[in-house]
Amino acid sequence: MRLRRDGVDAWLDRYEPHPVEGWPRWMMKQIEAADFVVAMCTETYCRASKDAKSRESGRGATWEGLVATQLLYDNGTKNEKLVAVRFDESDQVVPRPLRGYQHYRLMNEYEALFRHLTNHLSHAADRGALWKPARKAEPGRAAVQQPRSWRRAA
């Protein structure tokens, strides 16, 4: 995973196949502990995150959508933790609660995503320079949420 190679302490929930406390409690603990939660947005994930009846992606995406909405509600819509990333050009794959916030197209905006997660903001002094993440950058901590359908593939 590129974020890890670039020094971000990122992990995927797909590597936690059976949390002893169950998925809902495990997700809540991970979200609370993380500096950022990166939601990998696809059309299927978006549908499942808003529709409790959807079985396309399991119940995890529905729960994650509920938790994200509640987190935004509790913070008065201030979003300092949730980061949506999409593969598709359309922002329609981003769940509605996250659509009004900065989201990134992975292939075209990796640098901006990396800067967001590491709090390494662009400054006027380095605007013309080609920026590359340092191999030993001070790690941030990001929880990367992937659609449940990806978890089944090992």
mmCIF file of the C-alpha atoms, coordinates in Angstrom:
data_MODEL
# 
_entry.id   MODEL 
# 
loop_
_atom_site.group_PDB 
_atom_site.id 
_atom_site.type_symbol 
_atom_site.label_atom_id 
_atom_site.label_alt_id 
_atom_site.label_comp_id 
_atom_site.label_asym_id 
_atom_site.label_entity_id 
_atom_site.label_seq_id 
_atom_site.pdbx_PDB_ins_code 
_atom_site.Cartn_x 
_atom_site.Cartn_y 
_atom_site.Cartn_z 
_atom_site.occupancy 
_atom_site.B_iso_or_equiv 
_atom_site.pdbx_formal_charge 
_atom_site.auth_seq_id 
_atom_site.auth_comp_id 
_atom_site.auth_asym_id 
_atom_site.auth_atom_id 
_atom_site.pdbx_PDB_model_num 
ATOM 1   C CA . MET A 1 1   ? 0.000   0.000   0.000   1.00 0.00 ? 1   MET A CA 1 
ATOM 2   C CA . ARG A 1 2   ? 1.506   3.292   -1.126  1.00 0.00 ? 2   ARG A CA 1 
ATOM 3   C CA . LEU A 1 3   ? 0.589   5.323   1.970   1.00 0.00 ? 3   LEU A CA 1 
ATOM 4   C CA . ARG A 1 4   ? 2.527   2.896   4.164   1.00 0.00 ? 4   ARG A CA 1 
ATOM 5   C CA . ARG A 1 5   ? 5.513   2.995   1.822   1.00 0.00 ? 5   ARG A CA 1 
ATOM 6   C CA . ASP A 1 6   ? 5.424   6.786   2.088   1.00 0.00 ? 6   ASP A CA 1 
ATOM 7   C CA . GLY A 1 7   ? 5.551   6.731   5.903   1.00 0.00 ? 7   GLY A CA 1 
ATOM 8   C CA . VAL A 1 8   ? 1.873   6.886   6.908   1.00 0.00 ? 8   VAL A CA 1 
ATOM 9   C CA . ASP A 1 9   ? 0.797   4.447   9.624   1.00 0.00 ? 9   ASP A CA 1 
ATOM 10  C CA . ALA A 1 10  ? -2.187  3.249   7.584   1.00 0.00 ? 10  ALA A CA 1 
ATOM 11  C CA . TRP A 1 11  ? -3.986  -0.040  8.021   1.00 0.00 ? 11  TRP A CA 1 
ATOM 12  C CA . LEU A 1 12  ? -6.833  -1.826  6.291   1.00 0.00 ? 12  LEU A CA 1 
ATOM 13  C CA . ASP A 1 13  ? -9.790  -3.300  8.094   1.00 0.00 ? 13  ASP A CA 1 
ATOM 14  C CA . ARG A 1 14  ? -9.623  -6.264  5.729   1.00 0.00 ? 14  ARG A CA 1 
ATOM 15  C CA . TYR A 1 15  ? -6.729  -7.601  7.820   1.00 0.00 ? 15  TYR A CA 1 
ATOM 16  C CA . GLU A 1 16  ? -8.947  -7.903  10.887  1.00 0.00 ? 16  GLU A CA 1 
ATOM 17  C CA . PRO A 1 17  ? -11.170 -10.783 9.767   1.00 0.00 ? 17  PRO A CA 1 
ATOM 18  C CA . HIS A 1 18  ? -12.899 -11.599 13.072  1.00 0.00 ? 18  HIS A CA 1 
ATOM 19  C CA . PRO A 1 19  ? -12.725 -8.955  15.821  1.00 0.00 ? 19  PRO A CA 1 
ATOM 20  C CA . VAL A 1 20  ? -13.590 -10.590 19.138  1.00 0.00 ? 20  VAL A CA 1 
ATOM 21  C CA . GLU A 1 21  ? -15.780 -7.673  20.229  1.00 0.00 ? 21  GLU A CA 1 
ATOM 22  C CA . GLY A 1 22  ? -17.747 -7.774  16.954  1.00 0.00 ? 22  GLY A CA 1 
ATOM 23  C CA . TRP A 1 23  ? -17.598 -5.450  13.968  1.00 0.00 ? 23  TRP A CA 1 
ATOM 24  C CA . PRO A 1 24  ? -19.682 -2.522  15.303  1.00 0.00 ? 24  PRO A CA 1 
ATOM 25  C CA . ARG A 1 25  ? -17.705 -2.107  18.532  1.00 0.00 ? 25  ARG A CA 1 
ATOM 26  C CA . TRP A 1 26  ? -14.382 -2.743  16.777  1.00 0.00 ? 26  TRP A CA 1 
ATOM 27  C CA . MET A 1 27  ? -15.166 -0.096  14.122  1.00 0.00 ? 27  MET A CA 1 
ATOM 28  C CA . MET A 1 28  ? -16.141 2.469   16.751  1.00 0.00 ? 28  MET A CA 1 
ATOM 29  C CA . LYS A 1 29  ? -12.909 1.903   18.702  1.00 0.00 ? 29  LYS A CA 1 
ATOM 30  C CA . GLN A 1 30  ? -10.775 2.163   15.555  1.00 0.00 ? 30  GLN A CA 1 
ATOM 31  C CA . ILE A 1 31  ? -12.504 5.327   14.361  1.00 0.00 ? 31  ILE A CA 1 
ATOM 32  C CA . GLU A 1 32  ? -12.122 6.963   17.769  1.00 0.00 ? 32  GLU A CA 1 
ATOM 33  C CA . ALA A 1 33  ? -8.406  6.052   17.942  1.00 0.00 ? 33  ALA A CA 1 
ATOM 34  C CA . ALA A 1 34  ? -7.518  7.151   14.399  1.00 0.00 ? 34  ALA A CA 1 
ATOM 35  C CA . ASP A 1 35  ? -6.413  10.633  13.384  1.00 0.00 ? 35  ASP A CA 1 
ATOM 36  C CA . PHE A 1 36  ? -8.112  10.067  10.025  1.00 0.00 ? 36  PHE A CA 1 
ATOM 37  C CA . VAL A 1 37  ? -10.488 7.525   8.541   1.00 0.00 ? 37  VAL A CA 1 
ATOM 38  C CA . VAL A 1 38  ? -10.119 7.110   4.786   1.00 0.00 ? 38  VAL A CA 1 
ATOM 39  C CA . ALA A 1 39  ? -13.245 5.773   3.099   1.00 0.00 ? 39  ALA A CA 1 
ATOM 40  C CA . MET A 1 40  ? -12.474 4.094   -0.233  1.00 0.00 ? 40  MET A CA 1 
ATOM 41  C CA . CYS A 1 41  ? -15.600 5.037   -2.169  1.00 0.00 ? 41  CYS A CA 1 
ATOM 42  C CA . THR A 1 42  ? -17.169 2.955   -4.913  1.00 0.00 ? 42  THR A CA 1 
ATOM 43  C CA . GLU A 1 43  ? -20.697 2.926   -6.289  1.00 0.00 ? 43  GLU A CA 1 
ATOM 44  C CA . THR A 1 44  ? -21.493 -0.274  -4.372  1.00 0.00 ? 44  THR A CA 1 
ATOM 45  C CA . TYR A 1 45  ? -20.046 1.096   -1.126  1.00 0.00 ? 45  TYR A CA 1 
ATOM 46  C CA . CYS A 1 46  ? -22.010 4.326   -1.507  1.00 0.00 ? 46  CYS A CA 1 
ATOM 47  C CA . ARG A 1 47  ? -25.313 2.476   -2.005  1.00 0.00 ? 47  ARG A CA 1 
ATOM 48  C CA . ALA A 1 48  ? -24.644 0.139   0.914   1.00 0.00 ? 48  ALA A CA 1 
ATOM 49  C CA . SER A 1 49  ? -23.583 2.986   3.236   1.00 0.00 ? 49  SER A CA 1 
ATOM 50  C CA . LYS A 1 50  ? -26.995 4.648   2.913   1.00 0.00 ? 50  LYS A CA 1 
ATOM 51  C CA . ASP A 1 51  ? -29.317 1.669   2.541   1.00 0.00 ? 51  ASP A CA 1 
ATOM 52  C CA . ALA A 1 52  ? -29.755 -0.709  5.479   1.00 0.00 ? 52  ALA A CA 1 
ATOM 53  C CA . LYS A 1 53  ? -31.556 -3.143  3.161   1.00 0.00 ? 53  LYS A CA 1 
ATOM 54  C CA . SER A 1 54  ? -28.638 -3.373  0.728   1.00 0.00 ? 54  SER A CA 1 
ATOM 55  C CA . ARG A 1 55  ? -26.769 -6.667  0.816   1.00 0.00 ? 55  ARG A CA 1 
ATOM 56  C CA . GLU A 1 56  ? -24.247 -5.773  -1.878  1.00 0.00 ? 56  GLU A CA 1 
ATOM 57  C CA . SER A 1 57  ? -21.488 -4.949  0.550   1.00 0.00 ? 57  SER A CA 1 
ATOM 58  C CA . GLY A 1 58  ? -22.675 -6.463  3.804   1.00 0.00 ? 58  GLY A CA 1 
ATOM 59  C CA . ARG A 1 59  ? -23.852 -4.565  6.840   1.00 0.00 ? 59  ARG A CA 1 
ATOM 60  C CA . GLY A 1 60  ? -20.441 -3.027  7.561   1.00 0.00 ? 60  GLY A CA 1 
ATOM 61  C CA . ALA A 1 61  ? -20.801 -0.280  4.971   1.00 0.00 ? 61  ALA A CA 1 
ATOM 62  C CA . THR A 1 62  ? -24.235 0.586   6.378   1.00 0.00 ? 62  THR A CA 1 
ATOM 63  C CA . TRP A 1 63  ? -22.784 0.769   9.889   1.00 0.00 ? 63  TRP A CA 1 
ATOM 64  C CA . GLU A 1 64  ? -19.819 2.862   8.691   1.00 0.00 ? 64  GLU A CA 1 
ATOM 65  C CA . GLY A 1 65  ? -22.251 5.281   7.014   1.00 0.00 ? 65  GLY A CA 1 
ATOM 66  C CA . LEU A 1 66  ? -24.207 5.608   10.253  1.00 0.00 ? 66  LEU A CA 1 
ATOM 67  C CA . VAL A 1 67  ? -21.049 6.180   12.296  1.00 0.00 ? 67  VAL A CA 1 
ATOM 68  C CA . ALA A 1 68  ? -19.772 8.800   9.818   1.00 0.00 ? 68  ALA A CA 1 
ATOM 69  C CA . THR A 1 69  ? -23.088 10.649  9.881   1.00 0.00 ? 69  THR A CA 1 
ATOM 70  C CA . GLN A 1 70  ? -23.185 10.566  13.687  1.00 0.00 ? 70  GLN A CA 1 
ATOM 71  C CA . LEU A 1 71  ? -19.592 11.788  13.939  1.00 0.00 ? 71  LEU A CA 1 
ATOM 72  C CA . LEU A 1 72  ? -20.398 14.775  11.710  1.00 0.00 ? 72  LEU A CA 1 
ATOM 73  C CA . TYR A 1 73  ? -23.584 15.460  13.689  1.00 0.00 ? 73  TYR A CA 1 
ATOM 74  C CA . ASP A 1 74  ? -21.760 15.327  17.034  1.00 0.00 ? 74  ASP A CA 1 
ATOM 75  C CA . ASN A 1 75  ? -19.103 17.738  15.734  1.00 0.00 ? 75  ASN A CA 1 
ATOM 76  C CA . GLY A 1 76  ? -21.616 20.253  14.424  1.00 0.00 ? 76  GLY A CA 1 
ATOM 77  C CA . THR A 1 77  ? -20.751 19.216  10.827  1.00 0.00 ? 77  THR A CA 1 
ATOM 78  C CA . LYS A 1 78  ? -17.060 20.049  11.386  1.00 0.00 ? 78  LYS A CA 1 
ATOM 79  C CA . ASN A 1 79  ? -15.062 17.281  9.717   1.00 0.00 ? 79  ASN A CA 1 
ATOM 80  C CA . GLU A 1 80  ? -11.490 16.789  10.873  1.00 0.00 ? 80  GLU A CA 1 
ATOM 81  C CA . LYS A 1 81  ? -11.329 12.996  10.590  1.00 0.00 ? 81  LYS A CA 1 
ATOM 82  C CA . LEU A 1 82  ? -13.219 11.542  7.638   1.00 0.00 ? 82  LEU A CA 1 
ATOM 83  C CA . VAL A 1 83  ? -11.534 11.576  4.221   1.00 0.00 ? 83  VAL A CA 1 
ATOM 84  C CA . ALA A 1 84  ? -13.274 10.202  1.133   1.00 0.00 ? 84  ALA A CA 1 
ATOM 85  C CA . VAL A 1 85  ? -11.160 8.763   -1.677  1.00 0.00 ? 85  VAL A CA 1 
ATOM 86  C CA . ARG A 1 86  ? -12.610 7.688   -4.987  1.00 0.00 ? 86  ARG A CA 1 
ATOM 87  C CA . PHE A 1 87  ? -11.357 5.879   -8.047  1.00 0.00 ? 87  PHE A CA 1 
ATOM 88  C CA . ASP A 1 88  ? -14.141 7.190   -10.275 1.00 0.00 ? 88  ASP A CA 1 
ATOM 89  C CA . GLU A 1 89  ? -14.351 10.676  -11.776 1.00 0.00 ? 89  GLU A CA 1 
ATOM 90  C CA . SER A 1 90  ? -17.864 11.192  -10.395 1.00 0.00 ? 90  SER A CA 1 
ATOM 91  C CA . ASP A 1 91  ? -18.336 12.431  -6.854  1.00 0.00 ? 91  ASP A CA 1 
ATOM 92  C CA . GLN A 1 92  ? -21.619 10.484  -6.794  1.00 0.00 ? 92  GLN A CA 1 
ATOM 93  C CA . VAL A 1 93  ? -19.704 7.468   -5.418  1.00 0.00 ? 93  VAL A CA 1 
ATOM 94  C CA . VAL A 1 94  ? -18.937 9.468   -2.277  1.00 0.00 ? 94  VAL A CA 1 
ATOM 95  C CA . PRO A 1 95  ? -21.610 8.877   0.392   1.00 0.00 ? 95  PRO A CA 1 
ATOM 96  C CA . ARG A 1 96  ? -23.836 11.957  0.762   1.00 0.00 ? 96  ARG A CA 1 
ATOM 97  C CA . PRO A 1 97  ? -22.655 12.881  4.313   1.00 0.00 ? 97  PRO A CA 1 
ATOM 98  C CA . LEU A 1 98  ? -19.072 13.203  2.992   1.00 0.00 ? 98  LEU A CA 1 
ATOM 99  C CA . ARG A 1 99  ? -19.800 14.801  -0.381  1.00 0.00 ? 99  ARG A CA 1 
ATOM 100 C CA . GLY A 1 100 ? -19.640 18.367  0.920   1.00 0.00 ? 100 GLY A CA 1 
ATOM 101 C CA . TYR A 1 101 ? -16.097 17.905  2.238   1.00 0.00 ? 101 TYR A CA 1 
ATOM 102 C CA . GLN A 1 102 ? -12.767 17.567  0.470   1.00 0.00 ? 102 GLN A CA 1 
ATOM 103 C CA . HIS A 1 103 ? -12.447 14.230  -1.274  1.00 0.00 ? 103 HIS A CA 1 
ATOM 104 C CA . TYR A 1 104 ? -9.711  12.935  -3.535  1.00 0.00 ? 104 TYR A CA 1 
ATOM 105 C CA . ARG A 1 105 ? -9.424  10.985  -6.774  1.00 0.00 ? 105 ARG A CA 1 
ATOM 106 C CA . LEU A 1 106 ? -6.754  8.472   -5.908  1.00 0.00 ? 106 LEU A CA 1 
ATOM 107 C CA . MET A 1 107 ? -5.001  8.353   -9.258  1.00 0.00 ? 107 MET A CA 1 
ATOM 108 C CA . ASN A 1 108 ? -4.878  12.120  -9.848  1.00 0.00 ? 108 ASN A CA 1 
ATOM 109 C CA . GLU A 1 109 ? -4.700  13.554  -6.342  1.00 0.00 ? 109 GLU A CA 1 
ATOM 110 C CA . TYR A 1 110 ? -2.454  11.249  -4.322  1.00 0.00 ? 110 TYR A CA 1 
ATOM 111 C CA . GLU A 1 111 ? -0.087  14.085  -3.404  1.00 0.00 ? 111 GLU A CA 1 
ATOM 112 C CA . ALA A 1 112 ? -2.940  16.182  -1.993  1.00 0.00 ? 112 ALA A CA 1 
ATOM 113 C CA . LEU A 1 113 ? -4.279  13.161  -0.079  1.00 0.00 ? 113 LEU A CA 1 
ATOM 114 C CA . PHE A 1 114 ? -0.815  12.473  1.364   1.00 0.00 ? 114 PHE A CA 1 
ATOM 115 C CA . ARG A 1 115 ? -0.451  16.116  2.420   1.00 0.00 ? 115 ARG A CA 1 
ATOM 116 C CA . HIS A 1 116 ? -3.896  16.011  4.041   1.00 0.00 ? 116 HIS A CA 1 
ATOM 117 C CA . LEU A 1 117 ? -3.108  12.868  6.038   1.00 0.00 ? 117 LEU A CA 1 
ATOM 118 C CA . THR A 1 118 ? 0.314   14.082  7.161   1.00 0.00 ? 118 THR A CA 1 
ATOM 119 C CA . ASN A 1 119 ? -0.765  17.697  7.755   1.00 0.00 ? 119 ASN A CA 1 
ATOM 120 C CA . HIS A 1 120 ? 1.939   18.712  5.287   1.00 0.00 ? 120 HIS A CA 1 
ATOM 121 C CA . LEU A 1 121 ? 0.230   21.639  3.649   1.00 0.00 ? 121 LEU A CA 1 
ATOM 122 C CA . SER A 1 122 ? 1.507   23.295  0.515   1.00 0.00 ? 122 SER A CA 1 
ATOM 123 C CA . HIS A 1 123 ? 3.173   26.658  1.092   1.00 0.00 ? 123 HIS A CA 1 
ATOM 124 C CA . ALA A 1 124 ? 3.799   29.452  -1.407  1.00 0.00 ? 124 ALA A CA 1 
ATOM 125 C CA . ALA A 1 125 ? 7.560   28.827  -1.164  1.00 0.00 ? 125 ALA A CA 1 
ATOM 126 C CA . ASP A 1 126 ? 7.332   25.290  -2.526  1.00 0.00 ? 126 ASP A CA 1 
ATOM 127 C CA . ARG A 1 127 ? 4.584   25.839  -5.115  1.00 0.00 ? 127 ARG A CA 1 
ATOM 128 C CA . GLY A 1 128 ? 6.816   25.485  -8.183  1.00 0.00 ? 128 GLY A CA 1 
ATOM 129 C CA . ALA A 1 129 ? 8.844   22.600  -6.826  1.00 0.00 ? 129 ALA A CA 1 
ATOM 130 C CA . LEU A 1 130 ? 8.087   18.973  -7.558  1.00 0.00 ? 130 LEU A CA 1 
ATOM 131 C CA . TRP A 1 131 ? 7.025   17.502  -4.233  1.00 0.00 ? 131 TRP A CA 1 
ATOM 132 C CA . LYS A 1 132 ? 7.620   13.892  -3.313  1.00 0.00 ? 132 LYS A CA 1 
ATOM 133 C CA . PRO A 1 133 ? 6.790   12.303  0.033   1.00 0.00 ? 133 PRO A CA 1 
ATOM 134 C CA . ALA A 1 134 ? 9.834   11.507  2.127   1.00 0.00 ? 134 ALA A CA 1 
ATOM 135 C CA . ARG A 1 135 ? 10.517  7.844   2.784   1.00 0.00 ? 135 ARG A CA 1 
ATOM 136 C CA . LYS A 1 136 ? 10.967  8.533   6.479   1.00 0.00 ? 136 LYS A CA 1 
ATOM 137 C CA . ALA A 1 137 ? 8.249   11.133  6.832   1.00 0.00 ? 137 ALA A CA 1 
ATOM 138 C CA . GLU A 1 138 ? 6.830   11.627  10.290  1.00 0.00 ? 138 GLU A CA 1 
ATOM 139 C CA . PRO A 1 139 ? 3.983   9.132   10.226  1.00 0.00 ? 139 PRO A CA 1 
ATOM 140 C CA . GLY A 1 140 ? 0.398   10.163  10.605  1.00 0.00 ? 140 GLY A CA 1 
ATOM 141 C CA . ARG A 1 141 ? -2.195  7.575   11.543  1.00 0.00 ? 141 ARG A CA 1 
ATOM 142 C CA . ALA A 1 142 ? -4.946  6.794   9.099   1.00 0.00 ? 142 ALA A CA 1 
ATOM 143 C CA . ALA A 1 143 ? -7.578  4.099   9.299   1.00 0.00 ? 143 ALA A CA 1 
ATOM 144 C CA . VAL A 1 144 ? -8.430  3.004   5.786   1.00 0.00 ? 144 VAL A CA 1 
ATOM 145 C CA . GLN A 1 145 ? -11.946 1.650   5.383   1.00 0.00 ? 145 GLN A CA 1 
ATOM 146 C CA . GLN A 1 146 ? -12.521 -0.467  2.308   1.00 0.00 ? 146 GLN A CA 1 
ATOM 147 C CA . PRO A 1 147 ? -15.801 -1.870  1.085   1.00 0.00 ? 147 PRO A CA 1 
ATOM 148 C CA . ARG A 1 148 ? -16.669 -5.215  2.668   1.00 0.00 ? 148 ARG A CA 1 
ATOM 149 C CA . SER A 1 149 ? -16.669 -6.883  -0.740  1.00 0.00 ? 149 SER A CA 1 
ATOM 150 C CA . TRP A 1 150 ? -12.895 -6.311  -0.877  1.00 0.00 ? 150 TRP A CA 1 
ATOM 151 C CA . ARG A 1 151 ? -12.361 -8.018  2.471   1.00 0.00 ? 151 ARG A CA 1 
ATOM 152 C CA . ARG A 1 152 ? -13.394 -11.380 1.066   1.00 0.00 ? 152 ARG A CA 1 
ATOM 153 C CA . ALA A 1 153 ? -10.562 -11.280 -1.458  1.00 0.00 ? 153 ALA A CA 1 
ATOM 154 C CA . ALA A 1 154 ? -7.338  -12.195 0.297   1.00 0.00 ? 154 ALA A CA 1 
# 
